[in-house]
Amino acid sequence: MPIDNRPLTVPEFLARKAERKRISVLTAYDYAMARLLDAAGVDCLLVGDSMGTTVQGYADTLKVTLEQMIYHGEMVARAAKRALVVVDLPFMSYQSSTRKAIESAGRVIKETGCQAVKLEGGVVQARTIRRLVDAGIPVMGHVGMTPQSIRRLGSYKVERAADRVLADALAVAEAGAFAVVLECIPGTVAASITNQLTIPTIGIGAGPHCDGQVLVLHDVLGLIEDFKPRFARRYATLGDQIKKAAEEYVSDVSHGRFPDETETYR
């Protein structure tokens, strides 16, 4: 299928649901990788606070700062020519007040050049989402399993309270969000929510009936060998290839095989 090289806008993203066009979303954290994903035809690049675990090596996402999100978001937005770029609002950059949320989201939009922000929470964040949308800031919601609530939840696990997830998703949509991520919920629940909402649902561990899917890039590429969630499909094993390339480089340097005459200036 030929790739549409026009920049994808928020209204066009929203319209994908009525058009029954499935939406592909991947996380991205830097210029080089975002450029490749954009050229490959990924619809949306999510600069996720998942960088806390994938890039920074922490056990969770809670230490990621707003400044770090802006730093990585600007790189990704600069690389994207056609994909919609969404940047996560990190932990405690929006929870304390709607004023704090508007200030944080405003900085992200202005300083990165992205098209939208994403925040976690349903009913409890509906007022904040409405205020952001009224301020002209497009918002993608996130309900189900919410990683920023890990201290309260105790562990990352499937959210099976169907009524609560539905209420959260409806609240996000009614508040004006243009899409909502459904994370780690049963497929039947996700299908029901998708049928009831007029905005696109983006699933991660939520089955095949969502309007789109998102995965963490490091899971897709096999960059973290000792972690493979059930819902992630590994499309490459680049971790093994990178390690092998580095081992060959070390060997060549150690034995004087690199650089050779063709790699030396005369």
N, C-alpha and C positions, 0 to 999 in steps of 0.2 A: 504494500500500500504506500503510495507517495506521501511524503511528509509535507504538511501545510506549514510554510515558513512564516506565516503572519503571526505576530505576537498574540497570545491568547489573553483575552481580557476576562475580568470577573463576570460580567454579564454573559459572555460566551460560555464560560465554565458552568455557570448556573443553567444555561439553556441546554447543556448536554443531556440533562435528565429527560426533558421533554422529547429530545431528539433520539433518545435511547442509544446514545453513544457512550460506551464504557470509557472511564477516565483512568489513566495510568499516572501514578504518583510515586516518586522515589525521593529518599532523603539525599541531600548534598551538603557539603560543608566547605568546599574550596573551589577556586576558579577552574583548575584543570579538569577535575571530575565533572563539575557542572557543565562545562563546555561540551564534554563528550556525551553526557546524558541528554542535553538539549539537542545536539545534532542527531541523536538516535531516535528522537521523536517523543520523548517522555512529555506528557501533557503538563505536569506540575512538579516543580522542584520544591521540596519541603526542607527548609533549614531547621532541622529538629534539635530540640535540647537533648535528644539522644546522643549528641556529640559528647555529653558527659561520660557516657559509657564506651562509645565507639572510638572517640578521638582522644579524650582525656584520661580514660582508664579508671574512672570512678565506678563504684558499685551501683550508683543511681544517678539521677539527673539533677539533684537538688543543689549542687555547688555551681552550676552554670550561671553566669551573670548576664545581665542585660548588655553590658559592653562586649562580652564575648559573642553574644548572638548578633549584635550589630556588626562586629568585625567579620564574622563568617558570612552573614547575610549579604553584606556589601560585595564580597567576592563572588558569591553565587549569582546575585542579581546582575553584576557586571558581565558575567559569562553568558547569561541566558538571553537569547535573541528571540525565542518564540514561546518557551515554556512560561507558565504562570509561576511566580516565585512567592512562596508563603513562608514567613518566619515565625517561629514559636516565641511566645512571651514566656520567659523562664519563671521559675518558682519565686514568689513574693515580689514580682514586678507588677502585679495587678490585683492580688487578692485583698490588700489592705483597704483600698478605696477606689471608687470609680475615677476620682481625680488622678490617683497614681496610675491607674490603667491607661487613661487617656494620654498622660505624659509619656509613659513607657512606649505605648503603641505609636504615638506621634513621632517619637525619636526613631523608632524602627523604620517607619515609612519614609521619613525625611532623610535619614542617614544611610540607608541601604539602597533605596530605590526599588524595593520590593512592591508587590501589588496588594498584599494582605498580611494579616497576622493571624495566628492560631492561639487559642487558649483553652484550658481544660475546665470542665465543669458544666453542669446543665442548669437546673432550676436556680441554684445559688448564684450563678453567674449571669443569669438572664438580663438583669438590670444593667450590668456592666457592658454586656454585648450591645444592648440597645443604645447606651450612651456612646459607645465607640462608633456604631453605625451612624448615629445622628451627627457625629463629628466628622463623618466622611471617611471613616476607616473601615474597609471591608474586613469581615471576621469569619474565620473558619472555626467551628466549634469542635469539641472533642469530649465524648462521653463513653460510658462503659468503664473499662479499667483505665484509670487515670494515673500515670506513673508519678506525677508530682505529689500524689497522696500516699506514697509508699509507707510513710511513717504510721499513718492511720490504718492502712490496709494490712501491714505486716509483711506482705509478700505480693509478688505479681501473680495474679490468679484470674480465672475467668469470672466475669460478673454475670451471675445467673438470675438476678432480681429483675425479671422482664418488665414489670410495671414501672419500676424506678428508672430503668434505662429509657423506656418509651417516654415517660414524663420529662426526662432530661432532654431527650432529642427534640421533642415537641417544643419545649421551652426555648431551646437554642434557635429553632427555626422561626418561632413566633417573635423572637427578639430581633430578627433581621439578619442572622448569619446566612451566608450564601452557600454553605456546605457544612457537613459535620462528619468527623471521623468517629467510627464505631470500633472500639478496640476490645478484643478478647471477650466477645459475647457469643452465645449459641447462634448458629446459622439461621435457625427458625425465627429467633427474635430479631435478628438483623433484617431478615426478609420482610417481616411484618412492619418494622419501622420504615424500611425503604418504600414500602407500598403506601404508607400513610403520609410521608413527607413530600413536600413539593420541591425541596432542595436536594441536591445530590448527597448520597451517603458514600463515604470512603471507608472501606473495611480494612482492618488489619487483625487477623485472627477472628473474622466475623463471617466467614463463609463466602460462597460465590454469588449471592443474590444482591449484593450492594451495587451501587451505580459506578463505583470505581474501587481500586485497590491501592494501598500504599505499603511499601516494605522499606526496611532500613537497608541502605545500600551495602553495608558491610556484610549483612546476611546474604544478600543476593549474590555477591561476588566471592563469598567464602573467605573473607579476610580475617575473621575471628574463628579459628579452628575448633575451639573448645566450647562454642555456644551455637546451638541450632534450635531455635524455637519450633514447635510443631507446625505453626502456621506459615513458616518461611520456606520458600522454595529456593534452593541454591542453584543458580544458573552458571556458576563458574567456581573454580577452586584456585583463585588467584593467590591465596595465602601460600599454598604449596609452591606455586610458580615463582613468587617473589622470593621465598626462602631459598629455592634452588638457584635462582639467578645470583643472589647475594653470596651463596656458598661458592659458586663458580668464580665470582669476582675475587673473593678472598683468596682462593686457590691460585688464581692467575697472578695476583699481586705478590703473594708469598713466594711463588716460584719464578718470579721475574718474567712472566709471559705477557704482562700488561704494564705499560704500553709497549707496542712494538714499533718498528720503523715507520709503518704507515700511519701511526697515530702520534708521530713526533714531528714538530715543525722543523724545517730545514733552514 
